[in-house]
Amino acid sequence: MRYPDQGLAIEALCNLEDIGSVVERLTQGVADIYLADVVAISSAGSAPATPARVPLSAEQLASKAGLYREASSEELLQISVRDGKLMGSAGAGHDVSWELIPVNANRFVISGTTIALDFVPATAGRGQEMHVIGERPNPDVFQRVNEVALSSRELRPFEGEYISATRGHVHARSA
């Protein structure tokens, strides 16, 4: 984010791919603080209007939950239901998450952004998809990843200790 007339440039570096909306809010917040006396650029004034929320049942929300994968980049997005709201997070975890506001039964908008997620129901021969619109010039298409539940017998070959060279940490795995 650059403000050349005010002599300010803000850049945020992070270890996660594709958290553009979070970084945008952070850099806008920094700009608001540094430029508060110089120019009125309030993030509240520049933030997109919150769309009207459409009420959805718990079943409708749960039908969207799961892990989604974009094939070309192998990017993962985790969608979950928490406190009656659909939430999204980058990767397979739930660490940093954002609320998904329902604008109809299959379209959600990431709170505070213009980024929309369209959930496309499964059809014969094609699983459920999620299309991310508004973050890049072309929509990103994510396929839902089917969860696998392995029995103790199937997990037994993976028993043992696993060592993380980068974290210096040992993890014991038992079936």
C-alpha positions as CSV (number, residue, x, y, z in Angstrom):
1,M,0.0,0.0,0.0
2,R,1.5,3.3,-1.0
3,Y,0.8,6.9,-0.2
4,P,3.5,8.7,-2.3
5,D,2.1,12.2,-1.5
6,Q,2.5,11.6,2.2
7,G,5.8,9.7,1.8
8,L,4.4,6.5,3.3
9,A,4.6,2.9,1.9
10,I,3.4,-0.1,3.9
11,E,4.3,-3.7,3.2
12,A,3.3,-6.8,5.2
13,L,5.2,-10.0,4.9
14,C,3.8,-13.3,6.2
15,N,4.3,-17.0,6.0
16,L,0.9,-17.9,4.6
17,E,-0.2,-17.7,1.0
18,D,-3.3,-16.0,0.0
19,I,-4.5,-14.0,3.0
20,G,-4.8,-10.9,1.0
21,S,-7.9,-9.6,2.7
22,V,-6.4,-9.9,6.2
23,V,-3.2,-8.2,5.1
24,E,-5.2,-5.5,3.4
25,R,-7.1,-4.7,6.6
26,L,-3.8,-4.7,8.6
27,T,-2.0,-2.3,6.2
28,Q,-5.1,-0.1,6.0
29,G,-5.1,0.1,9.8
30,V,-1.5,1.1,9.9
31,A,-2.1,3.8,7.3
32,D,-5.1,5.0,9.3
33,I,-2.9,5.5,12.4
34,Y,0.1,7.1,10.6
35,L,-1.9,9.4,8.4
36,A,-4.8,10.3,10.8
37,D,-3.6,13.9,11.1
38,V,-2.6,14.3,7.5
39,V,-5.5,12.9,5.4
40,A,-8.9,11.3,6.0
41,I,-8.5,7.7,4.8
42,S,-10.5,6.0,7.4
43,S,-10.7,2.2,6.8
44,A,-14.3,2.5,8.0
45,G,-15.0,4.8,5.1
46,S,-13.2,2.6,2.6
47,A,-14.5,-0.8,3.8
48,P,-17.1,-2.4,1.7
49,A,-20.7,-2.3,3.0
50,T,-21.7,-5.4,4.9
51,P,-24.2,-7.2,2.7
52,A,-27.6,-8.1,4.1
53,R,-27.4,-11.4,5.9
54,V,-29.8,-14.2,4.8
55,P,-30.8,-16.6,7.6
56,L,-29.7,-20.2,6.9
57,S,-30.4,-23.3,8.9
58,A,-27.7,-25.3,10.7
59,E,-28.1,-28.0,8.1
60,Q,-27.5,-25.5,5.2
61,L,-24.4,-24.2,6.9
62,A,-23.1,-27.7,7.7
63,S,-23.5,-28.7,4.1
64,K,-20.8,-26.2,3.1
65,A,-18.3,-27.2,5.9
66,G,-15.2,-29.2,4.9
67,L,-11.7,-29.0,3.4
68,Y,-11.5,-27.5,-0.1
69,R,-8.4,-27.8,-2.5
70,E,-7.5,-25.7,-5.5
71,A,-5.9,-28.2,-7.9
72,S,-3.3,-26.1,-9.7
73,S,-1.8,-24.3,-6.6
74,E,-2.8,-27.1,-4.1
75,E,-4.0,-24.3,-1.9
76,L,-6.3,-25.4,0.9
77,L,-9.3,-23.6,2.5
78,Q,-11.0,-25.0,5.6
79,I,-14.7,-24.1,6.0
80,S,-16.3,-24.8,9.3
81,V,-19.4,-23.9,11.4
82,R,-18.7,-22.1,14.7
83,D,-21.3,-20.5,16.9
84,G,-23.9,-20.8,14.2
85,K,-21.7,-19.0,11.6
86,L,-19.8,-20.3,8.6
87,M,-16.1,-19.5,9.0
88,G,-13.2,-19.9,6.6
89,S,-9.5,-20.2,7.2
90,A,-6.4,-20.6,5.0
91,G,-4.8,-24.1,5.0
92,A,-6.2,-27.1,6.8
93,G,-6.4,-25.5,10.3
94,H,-8.6,-23.1,12.1
95,D,-6.0,-20.7,13.4
96,V,-6.8,-17.4,11.7
97,S,-10.4,-17.4,10.5
98,W,-12.9,-15.0,8.9
99,E,-16.7,-15.0,9.0
100,L,-18.5,-15.8,5.8
101,I,-21.8,-13.8,5.6
102,P,-24.6,-15.6,3.7
103,V,-26.2,-13.5,1.0
104,N,-28.2,-16.4,-0.4
105,A,-28.2,-20.2,0.1
106,N,-25.0,-20.8,-1.9
107,R,-23.2,-17.4,-1.9
108,F,-21.2,-16.0,1.0
109,V,-19.1,-12.9,1.3
110,I,-16.0,-12.7,3.5
111,S,-16.8,-10.1,6.2
112,G,-15.2,-6.7,5.5
113,T,-14.3,-7.5,1.9
114,T,-15.8,-7.8,-1.6
115,I,-14.6,-11.4,-1.9
116,A,-17.4,-13.9,-2.5
117,L,-17.5,-17.7,-2.2
118,D,-20.0,-19.5,-4.3
119,F,-20.8,-23.1,-3.2
120,V,-21.7,-25.2,-6.2
121,P,-23.6,-28.4,-5.2
122,A,-22.3,-31.8,-6.3
123,T,-23.7,-33.3,-9.5
124,A,-23.3,-36.8,-11.1
125,G,-19.5,-37.2,-11.7
126,R,-18.5,-34.0,-10.0
127,G,-18.1,-33.3,-6.3
128,Q,-19.1,-30.1,-4.5
129,E,-17.0,-27.0,-5.5
130,M,-16.4,-23.6,-4.1
131,H,-15.6,-20.7,-6.4
132,V,-13.7,-17.8,-4.9
133,I,-14.6,-14.6,-6.8
134,G,-13.2,-11.1,-6.5
135,E,-9.7,-11.8,-5.1
136,R,-8.0,-12.4,-8.5
137,P,-9.0,-11.6,-12.1
138,N,-10.4,-15.1,-12.6
139,P,-12.3,-17.1,-10.1
140,D,-10.4,-19.8,-8.1
141,V,-12.2,-23.2,-8.2
142,F,-11.8,-25.4,-5.1
143,Q,-13.0,-29.0,-4.9
144,R,-14.2,-30.4,-1.7
145,V,-11.8,-33.0,-0.3
146,N,-13.5,-36.2,1.0
147,E,-12.5,-36.9,4.5
148,V,-11.0,-40.3,5.2
149,A,-11.7,-42.2,8.5
150,L,-9.1,-44.9,9.1
151,S,-9.5,-47.7,11.6
152,S,-7.0,-48.5,14.2
153,R,-5.8,-51.4,12.2
154,E,-5.2,-49.2,9.1
155,L,-3.3,-46.6,11.3
156,R,-1.1,-49.2,12.9
157,P,1.7,-49.1,10.2
158,F,2.1,-45.4,11.0
159,E,2.8,-45.9,14.7
160,G,6.1,-44.5,16.0
161,E,8.0,-41.3,16.7
162,Y,8.2,-38.5,14.2
163,I,10.8,-35.8,14.5
164,S,10.4,-32.3,13.2
165,A,13.9,-31.1,12.1
166,T,12.7,-27.5,11.9
167,R,10.9,-27.4,15.2
168,G,13.2,-29.8,17.1
169,H,10.1,-31.6,18.4
170,V,9.2,-35.3,18.7
171,H,5.7,-36.5,18.1
172,A,4.6,-40.0,19.2
173,R,1.9,-41.6,17.1
174,S,-0.1,-44.6,18.2
175,A,-3.2,-46.2,16.6
